[in-house]
Amino acid sequence: MTGKRTRLAVLASGRGSNFRAVAEHCTRDDYPVEIAVLVTDNPQAGAIETAREFGIEYRTVQPGKKRGRLAPGEEERIVEILDEFGVDLVFLAGFMRILKSALLDRFPNRILNIHPSLLPSFKGLEAPRQALEYGVKIAGCSVHFVDKSVDGGAIILQAAVPVEDDDDFDSLAHRILDEEHRIAAEAIKIVALGQFRVDGRRVLTGQ
């Protein structure tokens, strides 16, 4: 495609299968986004191998001693990295740290997260297991803007997945992940092209 592509940073802590899915979309001529940099808090993350495979620069930051937190000053370091790479938009692909003011203030309505549930149900860890234990018949995934809450930002896209009678955590999580791969790239494209409007809690797409 012609014209400037939106420069995306991906933050990931693990294998980064959603990172790979988005990276594959970014190889298409008609996709309006390019991945500028991967940032990880885990020097052993599988996402690093994906970055190398796709020729994407990566940087590491220090995790905090407290679960779910970055070390002091590391969120500010991420902001510096993103500024260095001219980043326009940020996608959290299994980044297991809660963000605070530095990134949120720098990228308002430009940080997206993907979560394996139909929010606002089943926030937090192991959402497919929560869904199974609760006994719901429909599970799914959500892409939402990140705010200071946990999995509580305005929802951009969702996809539903039926819960089968013989499902266990692995089978349900796998089917949800297939949908995550699809809607992650779609939501990033919507935001990159500005095809949305935030109206209170609602994100109106196609605007």
C-alpha positions in Angstrom: 0.0 0.0 0.0 1.1 3.6 -0.5 1.4 6.1 2.3 2.9 6.1 5.8 2.2 3.0 7.9 1.3 3.2 11.5 4.3 2.2 13.6 3.3 -0.4 16.2 5.1 -1.5 19.3 4.3 -4.9 20.7 4.8 -5.7 24.4 5.0 -9.4 25.3 6.2 -11.6 28.1 5.9 -15.1 26.7 5.6 -17.0 23.4 3.7 -14.2 21.8 1.5 -16.1 19.4 -0.7 -13.0 18.9 2.6 -11.1 18.2 3.3 -13.6 15.4 -0.3 -13.3 14.0 0.0 -9.5 13.8 3.5 -9.7 12.4 2.2 -12.0 9.6 -0.5 -9.4 8.8 2.2 -6.7 8.7 3.9 -8.5 5.8 0.8 -7.9 3.6 0.9 -4.9 1.2 -2.6 -3.9 2.1 -2.2 -3.9 5.9 -1.6 -0.3 7.2 0.7 -1.2 10.1 4.3 -2.1 10.6 5.9 -3.4 13.8 8.6 -1.0 14.9 9.8 -2.8 18.0 9.1 -5.7 20.4 9.6 -4.9 24.1 9.7 -7.8 26.5 10.3 -8.2 30.3 11.6 -11.7 29.7 14.9 -12.4 28.0 13.8 -16.0 27.4 10.5 -15.1 25.8 9.6 -17.0 22.7 8.4 -13.7 21.2 12.1 -12.8 20.8 12.5 -15.7 18.3 9.5 -14.4 16.4 11.1 -11.0 16.3 14.3 -12.4 14.9 12.4 -14.4 12.3 10.6 -11.3 11.0 13.5 -9.0 11.3 11.9 -6.9 14.0 14.1 -5.0 16.5 13.6 -5.9 20.2 14.5 -4.5 23.6 14.3 -6.0 27.1 13.3 -4.3 30.3 13.5 -5.5 33.9 10.5 -7.1 35.6 9.8 -6.1 39.1 10.1 -8.3 42.2 6.4 -7.8 42.8 4.2 -10.1 40.6 2.5 -8.2 37.8 4.7 -5.1 38.2 7.7 -3.7 36.4 10.8 -2.7 38.2 10.9 1.0 39.3 11.7 3.3 36.3 11.2 0.5 33.7 7.9 1.9 32.4 9.6 5.2 31.8 12.3 3.2 30.0 9.6 1.7 27.8 8.3 5.1 26.9 11.9 6.1 25.9 12.2 3.0 23.7 8.9 3.7 22.0 9.9 7.3 21.4 13.2 6.1 20.0 11.4 4.0 17.4 8.8 6.6 16.5 5.9 4.4 17.8 2.3 5.5 17.1 0.4 2.6 18.7 1.0 -0.1 21.3 -0.3 -3.7 21.5 0.0 -5.9 24.5 0.3 -9.5 23.4 0.5 -11.4 26.7 2.4 -8.7 28.6 2.0 -9.8 32.2 2.7 -6.5 33.9 0.2 -3.8 34.9 0.8 -0.5 33.3 0.7 2.8 35.3 0.8 6.4 34.4 3.9 6.8 32.2 2.7 4.7 29.3 -1.0 5.5 29.6 -0.4 9.2 29.7 2.0 9.1 26.7 -0.4 6.9 24.5 -4.0 7.7 25.4 -6.4 5.5 23.5 -3.4 4.1 21.7 -2.6 1.0 23.9 -4.6 -2.1 23.0 -4.7 -5.4 25.0 -6.2 -8.7 24.1 -7.9 -10.8 26.8 -9.3 -14.4 26.5 -12.8 -13.7 27.7 -15.9 -11.8 26.8 -15.2 -8.8 29.0 -16.3 -7.6 31.5 -16.6 -11.3 32.5 -13.6 -13.3 33.8 -10.9 -10.6 34.2 -7.5 -11.6 35.3 -5.5 -14.8 34.9 -6.7 -18.1 33.3 -10.0 -16.6 32.0 -10.9 -19.8 30.0 -10.6 -21.8 33.2 -12.8 -19.3 35.0 -15.4 -19.7 32.2 -15.3 -23.5 32.5 -15.7 -23.3 36.3 -18.6 -20.9 36.1 -20.3 -23.1 33.5 -21.0 -20.6 30.8 -22.0 -21.9 27.3 -20.3 -19.0 25.4 -16.8 -17.9 26.0 -14.5 -15.7 23.8 -12.0 -12.9 23.6 -11.9 -9.1 23.7 -9.6 -6.4 22.4 -9.8 -3.3 24.5 -8.1 -0.1 25.2 -5.9 -0.1 28.3 -6.6 2.1 31.2 -5.6 2.1 34.9 -8.0 -0.7 35.7 -7.2 -4.4 35.1 -8.9 -5.6 31.9 -11.4 -2.8 32.3 -10.8 -0.4 29.3 -13.3 0.3 26.6 -13.9 -2.7 24.3 -13.0 -2.4 20.6 -13.8 -5.9 19.3 -15.0 -9.2 20.7 -15.4 -12.7 19.3 -17.6 -15.5 20.8 -16.6 -19.2 21.0 -19.0 -21.9 22.1 -18.1 -24.0 25.1 -18.5 -27.7 24.3 -19.5 -30.3 26.8 -16.2 -32.1 26.6 -14.0 -29.0 26.7 -11.1 -28.7 29.1 -8.9 -25.7 29.7 -6.5 -26.6 26.8 -9.2 -27.2 24.2 -11.2 -24.1 25.1 -8.1 -21.9 25.3 -7.0 -23.1 21.9 -10.2 -22.2 20.2 -10.3 -18.9 21.9 -6.7 -18.2 20.8 -7.6 -18.8 17.1 -10.2 -16.0 17.5 -7.6 -13.8 19.3 -5.3 -14.1 16.3 -8.1 -12.9 14.0 -9.5 -10.0 16.0 -6.2 -8.7 17.2 -5.0 -7.7 13.7 -8.5 -6.4 12.9 -8.7 -4.2 16.0 -5.2 -2.8 15.4 -6.2 -1.9 11.9 -9.4 -0.1 13.0 -7.4 2.0 15.5 -4.5 2.6 13.1 -6.9 4.0 10.5 -8.9 6.0 13.0 -12.1 4.1 12.1 -13.5 4.5 15.6 -15.0 6.9 18.1 -15.0 6.6 21.9 -18.4 7.5 23.4 -18.2 7.1 27.1 -17.6 3.4 27.6 -18.5 2.5 24.0 -16.0 2.3 21.1 -18.0 2.9 17.9 -16.1 1.4 14.9 -16.5 2.3 11.3 -16.6 6.0 12.2 
